[in-house]
Amino acid sequence: MAVIKKNELSTMSRKAIEEKILELKRTILELHGEGKKEKVKPLKKAIAKLKTMLSLSEKNQGLNIPSK
């Protein structure tokens, strides 16, 4: 099952994307703590996809998103 659905991703705002990234990072930490490191890869891919969406929206719309 996908972490984020395609139609959900296209309708997310910048703030929602940033919140989702934080949520996924917390989930990764929880999985590492439980010893389930094999379940982390899909979450990392989802974070990368979300960061790409932020970057593309910044380039296309000229948003001033502070880099972290």
mmCIF file of the N, C-alpha and C atoms, coordinates in Angstrom:
data_MODEL
# 
_entry.id   MODEL 
# 
loop_
_atom_site.group_PDB 
_atom_site.id 
_atom_site.type_symbol 
_atom_site.label_atom_id 
_atom_site.label_alt_id 
_atom_site.label_comp_id 
_atom_site.label_asym_id 
_atom_site.label_entity_id 
_atom_site.label_seq_id 
_atom_site.pdbx_PDB_ins_code 
_atom_site.Cartn_x 
_atom_site.Cartn_y 
_atom_site.Cartn_z 
_atom_site.occupancy 
_atom_site.B_iso_or_equiv 
_atom_site.pdbx_formal_charge 
_atom_site.auth_seq_id 
_atom_site.auth_comp_id 
_atom_site.auth_asym_id 
_atom_site.auth_atom_id 
_atom_site.pdbx_PDB_model_num 
ATOM 1   N N  . MET A 1 1  ? 0.838  -1.180 0.000   1.00 0.00 ? 1  MET A N  1 
ATOM 2   C CA . MET A 1 1  ? 0.000  0.000  0.000   1.00 0.00 ? 1  MET A CA 1 
ATOM 3   C C  . MET A 1 1  ? 0.882  1.242  0.000   1.00 0.00 ? 1  MET A C  1 
ATOM 4   N N  . ALA A 1 2  ? 0.466  2.242  -0.728  1.00 0.00 ? 2  ALA A N  1 
ATOM 5   C CA . ALA A 1 2  ? 1.226  3.479  -0.836  1.00 0.00 ? 2  ALA A CA 1 
ATOM 6   C C  . ALA A 1 2  ? 1.103  4.301  0.445   1.00 0.00 ? 2  ALA A C  1 
ATOM 7   N N  . VAL A 1 3  ? 2.174  4.989  0.775   1.00 0.00 ? 3  VAL A N  1 
ATOM 8   C CA . VAL A 1 3  ? 2.161  5.854  1.947   1.00 0.00 ? 3  VAL A CA 1 
ATOM 9   C C  . VAL A 1 3  ? 1.302  7.085  1.659   1.00 0.00 ? 3  VAL A C  1 
ATOM 10  N N  . ILE A 1 4  ? 1.435  7.621  0.446   1.00 0.00 ? 4  ILE A N  1 
ATOM 11  C CA . ILE A 1 4  ? 0.653  8.779  0.020   1.00 0.00 ? 4  ILE A CA 1 
ATOM 12  C C  . ILE A 1 4  ? 0.057  8.465  -1.347  1.00 0.00 ? 4  ILE A C  1 
ATOM 13  N N  . LYS A 1 5  ? -1.235 8.666  -1.485  1.00 0.00 ? 5  LYS A N  1 
ATOM 14  C CA . LYS A 1 5  ? -1.893 8.415  -2.763  1.00 0.00 ? 5  LYS A CA 1 
ATOM 15  C C  . LYS A 1 5  ? -1.629 9.580  -3.714  1.00 0.00 ? 5  LYS A C  1 
ATOM 16  N N  . LYS A 1 6  ? -1.605 9.290  -5.028  1.00 0.00 ? 6  LYS A N  1 
ATOM 17  C CA . LYS A 1 6  ? -1.295 10.316 -6.022  1.00 0.00 ? 6  LYS A CA 1 
ATOM 18  C C  . LYS A 1 6  ? -2.282 11.468 -5.992  1.00 0.00 ? 6  LYS A C  1 
ATOM 19  N N  . ASN A 1 7  ? -3.572 11.159 -5.901  1.00 0.00 ? 7  ASN A N  1 
ATOM 20  C CA . ASN A 1 7  ? -4.558 12.246 -5.896  1.00 0.00 ? 7  ASN A CA 1 
ATOM 21  C C  . ASN A 1 7  ? -4.479 13.065 -4.611  1.00 0.00 ? 7  ASN A C  1 
ATOM 22  N N  . GLU A 1 8  ? -4.102 12.436 -3.515  1.00 0.00 ? 8  GLU A N  1 
ATOM 23  C CA . GLU A 1 8  ? -3.922 13.151 -2.251  1.00 0.00 ? 8  GLU A CA 1 
ATOM 24  C C  . GLU A 1 8  ? -2.719 14.086 -2.353  1.00 0.00 ? 8  GLU A C  1 
ATOM 25  N N  . LEU A 1 9  ? -1.666 13.623 -3.001  1.00 0.00 ? 9  LEU A N  1 
ATOM 26  C CA . LEU A 1 9  ? -0.446 14.412 -3.141  1.00 0.00 ? 9  LEU A CA 1 
ATOM 27  C C  . LEU A 1 9  ? -0.687 15.665 -3.972  1.00 0.00 ? 9  LEU A C  1 
ATOM 28  N N  . SER A 1 10 ? -1.469 15.547 -5.021  1.00 0.00 ? 10 SER A N  1 
ATOM 29  C CA . SER A 1 10 ? -1.697 16.695 -5.900  1.00 0.00 ? 10 SER A CA 1 
ATOM 30  C C  . SER A 1 10 ? -2.571 17.762 -5.250  1.00 0.00 ? 10 SER A C  1 
ATOM 31  N N  . THR A 1 11 ? -3.338 17.401 -4.240  1.00 0.00 ? 11 THR A N  1 
ATOM 32  C CA . THR A 1 11 ? -4.224 18.372 -3.594  1.00 0.00 ? 11 THR A CA 1 
ATOM 33  C C  . THR A 1 11 ? -3.656 18.949 -2.297  1.00 0.00 ? 11 THR A C  1 
ATOM 34  N N  . MET A 1 12 ? -2.478 18.511 -1.891  1.00 0.00 ? 12 MET A N  1 
ATOM 35  C CA . MET A 1 12 ? -1.901 18.969 -0.626  1.00 0.00 ? 12 MET A CA 1 
ATOM 36  C C  . MET A 1 12 ? -1.323 20.377 -0.755  1.00 0.00 ? 12 MET A C  1 
ATOM 37  N N  . SER A 1 13 ? -1.485 21.164 0.293   1.00 0.00 ? 13 SER A N  1 
ATOM 38  C CA . SER A 1 13 ? -0.895 22.498 0.345   1.00 0.00 ? 13 SER A CA 1 
ATOM 39  C C  . SER A 1 13 ? 0.544  22.379 0.845   1.00 0.00 ? 13 SER A C  1 
ATOM 40  N N  . ARG A 1 14 ? 1.256  23.489 0.777   1.00 0.00 ? 14 ARG A N  1 
ATOM 41  C CA . ARG A 1 14 ? 2.650  23.508 1.221   1.00 0.00 ? 14 ARG A CA 1 
ATOM 42  C C  . ARG A 1 14 ? 2.752  23.141 2.704   1.00 0.00 ? 14 ARG A C  1 
ATOM 43  N N  . LYS A 1 15 ? 1.856  23.703 3.504   1.00 0.00 ? 15 LYS A N  1 
ATOM 44  C CA . LYS A 1 15 ? 1.863  23.438 4.943   1.00 0.00 ? 15 LYS A CA 1 
ATOM 45  C C  . LYS A 1 15 ? 1.550  21.966 5.223   1.00 0.00 ? 15 LYS A C  1 
ATOM 46  N N  . ALA A 1 16 ? 0.595  21.406 4.494   1.00 0.00 ? 16 ALA A N  1 
ATOM 47  C CA . ALA A 1 16 ? 0.228  20.002 4.677   1.00 0.00 ? 16 ALA A CA 1 
ATOM 48  C C  . ALA A 1 16 ? 1.386  19.084 4.299   1.00 0.00 ? 16 ALA A C  1 
ATOM 49  N N  . ILE A 1 17 ? 2.125  19.456 3.257   1.00 0.00 ? 17 ILE A N  1 
ATOM 50  C CA . ILE A 1 17 ? 3.281  18.652 2.845   1.00 0.00 ? 17 ILE A CA 1 
ATOM 51  C C  . ILE A 1 17 ? 4.340  18.670 3.934   1.00 0.00 ? 17 ILE A C  1 
ATOM 52  N N  . GLU A 1 18 ? 4.615  19.845 4.494   1.00 0.00 ? 18 GLU A N  1 
ATOM 53  C CA . GLU A 1 18 ? 5.622  19.943 5.553   1.00 0.00 ? 18 GLU A CA 1 
ATOM 54  C C  . GLU A 1 18 ? 5.207  19.147 6.787   1.00 0.00 ? 18 GLU A C  1 
ATOM 55  N N  . GLU A 1 19 ? 3.925  19.187 7.137   1.00 0.00 ? 19 GLU A N  1 
ATOM 56  C CA . GLU A 1 19 ? 3.431  18.412 8.281   1.00 0.00 ? 19 GLU A CA 1 
ATOM 57  C C  . GLU A 1 19 ? 3.554  16.913 8.020   1.00 0.00 ? 19 GLU A C  1 
ATOM 58  N N  . LYS A 1 20 ? 3.264  16.497 6.797   1.00 0.00 ? 20 LYS A N  1 
ATOM 59  C CA . LYS A 1 20 ? 3.354  15.079 6.441   1.00 0.00 ? 20 LYS A CA 1 
ATOM 60  C C  . LYS A 1 20 ? 4.802  14.602 6.516   1.00 0.00 ? 20 LYS A C  1 
ATOM 61  N N  . ILE A 1 21 ? 5.750  15.447 6.089   1.00 0.00 ? 21 ILE A N  1 
ATOM 62  C CA . ILE A 1 21 ? 7.168  15.094 6.179   1.00 0.00 ? 21 ILE A CA 1 
ATOM 63  C C  . ILE A 1 21 ? 7.556  14.868 7.632   1.00 0.00 ? 21 ILE A C  1 
ATOM 64  N N  . LEU A 1 22 ? 7.136  15.765 8.521   1.00 0.00 ? 22 LEU A N  1 
ATOM 65  C CA . LEU A 1 22 ? 7.449  15.602 9.946   1.00 0.00 ? 22 LEU A CA 1 
ATOM 66  C C  . LEU A 1 22 ? 6.827  14.327 10.511  1.00 0.00 ? 22 LEU A C  1 
ATOM 67  N N  . GLU A 1 23 ? 5.597  14.055 10.116  1.00 0.00 ? 23 GLU A N  1 
ATOM 68  C CA . GLU A 1 23 ? 4.915  12.839 10.574  1.00 0.00 ? 23 GLU A CA 1 
ATOM 69  C C  . GLU A 1 23 ? 5.667  11.584 10.113  1.00 0.00 ? 23 GLU A C  1 
ATOM 70  N N  . LEU A 1 24 ? 6.106  11.579 8.865   1.00 0.00 ? 24 LEU A N  1 
ATOM 71  C CA . LEU A 1 24 ? 6.828  10.416 8.341   1.00 0.00 ? 24 LEU A CA 1 
ATOM 72  C C  . LEU A 1 24 ? 8.184  10.247 9.026   1.00 0.00 ? 24 LEU A C  1 
ATOM 73  N N  . LYS A 1 25 ? 8.857  11.363 9.328   1.00 0.00 ? 25 LYS A N  1 
ATOM 74  C CA . LYS A 1 25 ? 10.139 11.281 10.035  1.00 0.00 ? 25 LYS A CA 1 
ATOM 75  C C  . LYS A 1 25 ? 9.951  10.690 11.433  1.00 0.00 ? 25 LYS A C  1 
ATOM 76  N N  . ARG A 1 26 ? 8.877  11.090 12.118  1.00 0.00 ? 26 ARG A N  1 
ATOM 77  C CA . ARG A 1 26 ? 8.589  10.516 13.443  1.00 0.00 ? 26 ARG A CA 1 
ATOM 78  C C  . ARG A 1 26 ? 8.317  9.021  13.338  1.00 0.00 ? 26 ARG A C  1 
ATOM 79  N N  . THR A 1 27 ? 7.586  8.634  12.311  1.00 0.00 ? 27 THR A N  1 
ATOM 80  C CA . THR A 1 27 ? 7.275  7.221  12.106  1.00 0.00 ? 27 THR A CA 1 
ATOM 81  C C  . THR A 1 27 ? 8.546  6.420  11.856  1.00 0.00 ? 27 THR A C  1 
ATOM 82  N N  . ILE A 1 28 ? 9.481  6.989  11.099  1.00 0.00 ? 28 ILE A N  1 
ATOM 83  C CA . ILE A 1 28 ? 10.757 6.313  10.848  1.00 0.00 ? 28 ILE A CA 1 
ATOM 84  C C  . ILE A 1 28 ? 11.493 6.087  12.160  1.00 0.00 ? 28 ILE A C  1 
ATOM 85  N N  . LEU A 1 29 ? 11.522 7.105  13.014  1.00 0.00 ? 29 LEU A N  1 
ATOM 86  C CA . LEU A 1 29 ? 12.194 6.959  14.307  1.00 0.00 ? 29 LEU A CA 1 
ATOM 87  C C  . LEU A 1 29 ? 11.533 5.880  15.159  1.00 0.00 ? 29 LEU A C  1 
ATOM 88  N N  . GLU A 1 30 ? 10.206 5.824  15.135  1.00 0.00 ? 30 GLU A N  1 
ATOM 89  C CA . GLU A 1 30 ? 9.492  4.794  15.890  1.00 0.00 ? 30 GLU A CA 1 
ATOM 90  C C  . GLU A 1 30 ? 9.831  3.402  15.371  1.00 0.00 ? 30 GLU A C  1 
ATOM 91  N N  . LEU A 1 31 ? 9.883  3.244  14.057  1.00 0.00 ? 31 LEU A N  1 
ATOM 92  C CA . LEU A 1 31 ? 10.192 1.934  13.479  1.00 0.00 ? 31 LEU A CA 1 
ATOM 93  C C  . LEU A 1 31 ? 11.618 1.508  13.802  1.00 0.00 ? 31 LEU A C  1 
ATOM 94  N N  . HIS A 1 32 ? 12.553 2.462  13.801  1.00 0.00 ? 32 HIS A N  1 
ATOM 95  C CA . HIS A 1 32 ? 13.928 2.126  14.182  1.00 0.00 ? 32 HIS A CA 1 
ATOM 96  C C  . HIS A 1 32 ? 13.972 1.665  15.636  1.00 0.00 ? 32 HIS A C  1 
ATOM 97  N N  . GLY A 1 33 ? 13.197 2.320  16.484  1.00 0.00 ? 33 GLY A N  1 
ATOM 98  C CA . GLY A 1 33 ? 13.150 1.949  17.898  1.00 0.00 ? 33 GLY A CA 1 
ATOM 99  C C  . GLY A 1 33 ? 12.561 0.570  18.120  1.00 0.00 ? 33 GLY A C  1 
ATOM 100 N N  . GLU A 1 34 ? 11.626 0.181  17.263  1.00 0.00 ? 34 GLU A N  1 
ATOM 101 C CA . GLU A 1 34 ? 11.004 -1.135 17.372  1.00 0.00 ? 34 GLU A CA 1 
ATOM 102 C C  . GLU A 1 34 ? 11.817 -2.221 16.678  1.00 0.00 ? 34 GLU A C  1 
ATOM 103 N N  . GLY A 1 35 ? 12.898 -1.836 15.997  1.00 0.00 ? 35 GLY A N  1 
ATOM 104 C CA . GLY A 1 35 ? 13.725 -2.816 15.304  1.00 0.00 ? 35 GLY A CA 1 
ATOM 105 C C  . GLY A 1 35 ? 13.163 -3.251 13.961  1.00 0.00 ? 35 GLY A C  1 
ATOM 106 N N  . LYS A 1 36 ? 12.301 -2.450 13.379  1.00 0.00 ? 36 LYS A N  1 
ATOM 107 C CA . LYS A 1 36 ? 11.688 -2.788 12.093  1.00 0.00 ? 36 LYS A CA 1 
ATOM 108 C C  . LYS A 1 36 ? 12.281 -1.914 10.988  1.00 0.00 ? 36 LYS A C  1 
ATOM 109 N N  . LYS A 1 37 ? 13.579 -2.038 10.804  1.00 0.00 ? 37 LYS A N  1 
ATOM 110 C CA . LYS A 1 37 ? 14.276 -1.188 9.847   1.00 0.00 ? 37 LYS A CA 1 
ATOM 111 C C  . LYS A 1 37 ? 13.910 -1.496 8.401   1.00 0.00 ? 37 LYS A C  1 
ATOM 112 N N  . GLU A 1 38 ? 13.412 -2.688 8.129   1.00 0.00 ? 38 GLU A N  1 
ATOM 113 C CA . GLU A 1 38 ? 13.056 -3.054 6.753   1.00 0.00 ? 38 GLU A CA 1 
ATOM 114 C C  . GLU A 1 38 ? 11.812 -2.314 6.264   1.00 0.00 ? 38 GLU A C  1 
ATOM 115 N N  . LYS A 1 39 ? 11.038 -1.728 7.159   1.00 0.00 ? 39 LYS A N  1 
ATOM 116 C CA . LYS A 1 39 ? 9.812  -1.019 6.778   1.00 0.00 ? 39 LYS A CA 1 
ATOM 117 C C  . LYS A 1 39 ? 10.041 0.474  6.570   1.00 0.00 ? 39 LYS A C  1 
ATOM 118 N N  . VAL A 1 40 ? 11.286 0.915  6.647   1.00 0.00 ? 40 VAL A N  1 
ATOM 119 C CA . VAL A 1 40 ? 11.608 2.332  6.576   1.00 0.00 ? 40 VAL A CA 1 
ATOM 120 C C  . VAL A 1 40 ? 11.735 2.829  5.130   1.00 0.00 ? 40 VAL A C  1 
ATOM 121 N N  . LYS A 1 41 ? 12.153 1.975  4.215   1.00 0.00 ? 41 LYS A N  1 
ATOM 122 C CA . LYS A 1 41 ? 12.431 2.404  2.843   1.00 0.00 ? 41 LYS A CA 1 
ATOM 123 C C  . LYS A 1 41 ? 11.243 3.089  2.162   1.00 0.00 ? 41 LYS A C  1 
ATOM 124 N N  . PRO A 1 42 ? 10.025 2.555  2.232   1.00 0.00 ? 42 PRO A N  1 
ATOM 125 C CA . PRO A 1 42 ? 8.901  3.258  1.592   1.00 0.00 ? 42 PRO A CA 1 
ATOM 126 C C  . PRO A 1 42 ? 8.641  4.642  2.190   1.00 0.00 ? 42 PRO A C  1 
ATOM 127 N N  . LEU A 1 43 ? 8.904  4.777  3.483   1.00 0.00 ? 43 LEU A N  1 
ATOM 128 C CA . LEU A 1 43 ? 8.706  6.077  4.126   1.00 0.00 ? 43 LEU A CA 1 
ATOM 129 C C  . LEU A 1 43 ? 9.739  7.089  3.643   1.00 0.00 ? 43 LEU A C  1 
ATOM 130 N N  . LYS A 1 44 ? 10.979 6.640  3.483   1.00 0.00 ? 44 LYS A N  1 
ATOM 131 C CA . LYS A 1 44 ? 12.022 7.525  2.975   1.00 0.00 ? 44 LYS A CA 1 
ATOM 132 C C  . LYS A 1 44 ? 11.721 7.955  1.542   1.00 0.00 ? 44 LYS A C  1 
ATOM 133 N N  . LYS A 1 45 ? 11.184 7.034  0.750   1.00 0.00 ? 45 LYS A N  1 
ATOM 134 C CA . LYS A 1 45 ? 10.816 7.369  -0.626  1.00 0.00 ? 45 LYS A CA 1 
ATOM 135 C C  . LYS A 1 45 ? 9.691  8.400  -0.644  1.00 0.00 ? 45 LYS A C  1 
ATOM 136 N N  . ALA A 1 46 ? 8.747  8.264  0.262   1.00 0.00 ? 46 ALA A N  1 
ATOM 137 C CA . ALA A 1 46 ? 7.636  9.215  0.338   1.00 0.00 ? 46 ALA A CA 1 
ATOM 138 C C  . ALA A 1 46 ? 8.133  10.598 0.749   1.00 0.00 ? 46 ALA A C  1 
ATOM 139 N N  . ILE A 1 47 ? 9.077  10.647 1.688   1.00 0.00 ? 47 ILE A N  1 
ATOM 140 C CA . ILE A 1 47 ? 9.650  11.927 2.105   1.00 0.00 ? 47 ILE A CA 1 
ATOM 141 C C  . ILE A 1 47 ? 10.366 12.583 0.934   1.00 0.00 ? 47 ILE A C  1 
ATOM 142 N N  . ALA A 1 48 ? 11.116 11.796 0.172   1.00 0.00 ? 48 ALA A N  1 
ATOM 143 C CA . ALA A 1 48 ? 11.815 12.338 -0.994  1.00 0.00 ? 48 ALA A CA 1 
ATOM 144 C C  . ALA A 1 48 ? 10.826 12.882 -2.023  1.00 0.00 ? 48 ALA A C  1 
ATOM 145 N N  . LYS A 1 49 ? 9.726  12.174 -2.230  1.00 0.00 ? 49 LYS A N  1 
ATOM 146 C CA . LYS A 1 49 ? 8.707  12.623 -3.181  1.00 0.00 ? 49 LYS A CA 1 
ATOM 147 C C  . LYS A 1 49 ? 8.080  13.939 -2.713  1.00 0.00 ? 49 LYS A C  1 
ATOM 148 N N  . LEU A 1 50 ? 7.812  14.045 -1.419  1.00 0.00 ? 50 LEU A N  1 
ATOM 149 C CA . LEU A 1 50 ? 7.220  15.270 -0.879  1.00 0.00 ? 50 LEU A CA 1 
ATOM 150 C C  . LEU A 1 50 ? 8.185  16.454 -0.992  1.00 0.00 ? 50 LEU A C  1 
ATOM 151 N N  . LYS A 1 51 ? 9.459  16.206 -0.706  1.00 0.00 ? 51 LYS A N  1 
ATOM 152 C CA . LYS A 1 51 ? 10.447 17.274 -0.824  1.00 0.00 ? 51 LYS A CA 1 
ATOM 153 C C  . LYS A 1 51 ? 10.595 17.720 -2.274  1.00 0.00 ? 51 LYS A C  1 
ATOM 154 N N  . THR A 1 52 ? 10.485 16.778 -3.200  1.00 0.00 ? 52 THR A N  1 
ATOM 155 C CA . THR A 1 52 ? 10.530 17.120 -4.616  1.00 0.00 ? 52 THR A CA 1 
ATOM 156 C C  . THR A 1 52 ? 9.339  17.990 -4.990  1.00 0.00 ? 52 THR A C  1 
ATOM 157 N N  . MET A 1 53 ? 8.166  17.640 -4.483  1.00 0.00 ? 53 MET A N  1 
ATOM 158 C CA . MET A 1 53 ? 6.972  18.442 -4.758  1.00 0.00 ? 53 MET A CA 1 
ATOM 159 C C  . MET A 1 53 ? 7.137  19.865 -4.221  1.00 0.00 ? 53 MET A C  1 
ATOM 160 N N  . LEU A 1 54 ? 7.722  20.009 -3.042  1.00 0.00 ? 54 LEU A N  1 
ATOM 161 C CA . LEU A 1 54 ? 7.970  21.342 -2.489  1.00 0.00 ? 54 LEU A CA 1 
ATOM 162 C C  . LEU A 1 54 ? 8.925  22.128 -3.378  1.00 0.00 ? 54 LEU A C  1 
ATOM 163 N N  . SER A 1 55 ? 9.972  21.473 -3.815  1.00 0.00 ? 55 SER A N  1 
ATOM 164 C CA . SER A 1 55 ? 10.962 22.124 -4.666  1.00 0.00 ? 55 SER A CA 1 
ATOM 165 C C  . SER A 1 55 ? 10.356 22.551 -5.997  1.00 0.00 ? 55 SER A C  1 
ATOM 166 N N  . LEU A 1 56 ? 9.575  21.677 -6.603  1.00 0.00 ? 56 LEU A N  1 
ATOM 167 C CA . LEU A 1 56 ? 8.952  22.000 -7.885  1.00 0.00 ? 56 LEU A CA 1 
ATOM 168 C C  . LEU A 1 56 ? 7.949  23.136 -7.745  1.00 0.00 ? 56 LEU A C  1 
ATOM 169 N N  . SER A 1 57 ? 7.188  23.127 -6.672  1.00 0.00 ? 57 SER A N  1 
ATOM 170 C CA . SER A 1 57 ? 6.214  24.203 -6.483  1.00 0.00 ? 57 SER A CA 1 
ATOM 171 C C  . SER A 1 57 ? 6.923  25.531 -6.248  1.00 0.00 ? 57 SER A C  1 
ATOM 172 N N  . GLU A 1 58 ? 8.068  25.479 -5.585  1.00 0.00 ? 58 GLU A N  1 
ATOM 173 C CA . GLU A 1 58 ? 8.852  26.688 -5.356  1.00 0.00 ? 58 GLU A CA 1 
ATOM 174 C C  . GLU A 1 58 ? 9.358  27.249 -6.682  1.00 0.00 ? 58 GLU A C  1 
ATOM 175 N N  . LYS A 1 59 ? 9.845  26.389 -7.546  1.00 0.00 ? 59 LYS A N  1 
ATOM 176 C CA . LYS A 1 59 ? 10.371 26.838 -8.833  1.00 0.00 ? 59 LYS A CA 1 
ATOM 177 C C  . LYS A 1 59 ? 9.257  27.329 -9.746  1.00 0.00 ? 59 LYS A C  1 
ATOM 178 N N  . ASN A 1 60 ? 8.127  26.639 -9.742  1.00 0.00 ? 60 ASN A N  1 
ATOM 179 C CA . ASN A 1 60 ? 7.037  26.986 -10.647 1.00 0.00 ? 60 ASN A CA 1 
ATOM 180 C C  . ASN A 1 60 ? 6.254  28.210 -10.204 1.00 0.00 ? 60 ASN A C  1 
ATOM 181 N N  . GLN A 1 61 ? 6.081  28.374 -8.911  1.00 0.00 ? 61 GLN A N  1 
ATOM 182 C CA . GLN A 1 61 ? 5.236  29.455 -8.418  1.00 0.00 ? 61 GLN A CA 1 
ATOM 183 C C  . GLN A 1 61 ? 6.019  30.585 -7.763  1.00 0.00 ? 61 GLN A C  1 
ATOM 184 N N  . GLY A 1 62 ? 7.326  30.423 -7.628  1.00 0.00 ? 62 GLY A N  1 
ATOM 185 C CA . GLY A 1 62 ? 8.132  31.468 -7.025  1.00 0.00 ? 62 GLY A CA 1 
ATOM 186 C C  . GLY A 1 62 ? 7.901  31.622 -5.535  1.00 0.00 ? 62 GLY A C  1 
ATOM 187 N N  . LEU A 1 63 ? 7.574  30.535 -4.847  1.00 0.00 ? 63 LEU A N  1 
ATOM 188 C CA . LEU A 1 63 ? 7.341  30.597 -3.405  1.00 0.00 ? 63 LEU A CA 1 
ATOM 189 C C  . LEU A 1 63 ? 8.659  30.769 -2.671  1.00 0.00 ? 63 LEU A C  1 
ATOM 190 N N  . ASN A 1 64 ? 8.635  31.476 -1.578  1.00 0.00 ? 64 ASN A N  1 
ATOM 191 C CA . ASN A 1 64 ? 9.820  31.644 -0.750  1.00 0.00 ? 64 ASN A CA 1 
ATOM 192 C C  . ASN A 1 64 ? 9.755  30.654 0.393   1.00 0.00 ? 64 ASN A C  1 
ATOM 193 N N  . ILE A 1 65 ? 10.212 29.443 0.138   1.00 0.00 ? 65 ILE A N  1 
ATOM 194 C CA . ILE A 1 65 ? 10.220 28.400 1.157   1.00 0.00 ? 65 ILE A CA 1 
ATOM 195 C C  . ILE A 1 65 ? 11.613 28.366 1.769   1.00 0.00 ? 65 ILE A C  1 
ATOM 196 N N  . PRO A 1 66 ? 11.734 28.571 3.073   1.00 0.00 ? 66 PRO A N  1 
ATOM 197 C CA . PRO A 1 66 ? 13.069 28.550 3.686   1.00 0.00 ? 66 PRO A CA 1 
ATOM 198 C C  . PRO A 1 66 ? 13.666 27.151 3.642   1.00 0.00 ? 66 PRO A C  1 
ATOM 199 N N  . SER A 1 67 ? 14.933 27.084 3.275   1.00 0.00 ? 67 SER A N  1 
ATOM 200 C CA . SER A 1 67 ? 15.599 25.779 3.229   1.00 0.00 ? 67 SER A CA 1 
ATOM 201 C C  . SER A 1 67 ? 16.026 25.395 4.631   1.00 0.00 ? 67 SER A C  1 
ATOM 202 N N  . LYS A 1 68 ? 16.004 24.086 4.896   1.00 0.00 ? 68 LYS A N  1 
ATOM 203 C CA . LYS A 1 68 ? 16.332 23.600 6.240   1.00 0.00 ? 68 LYS A CA 1 
ATOM 204 C C  . LYS A 1 68 ? 17.616 22.846 6.217   1.00 0.00 ? 68 LYS A C  1 
# 
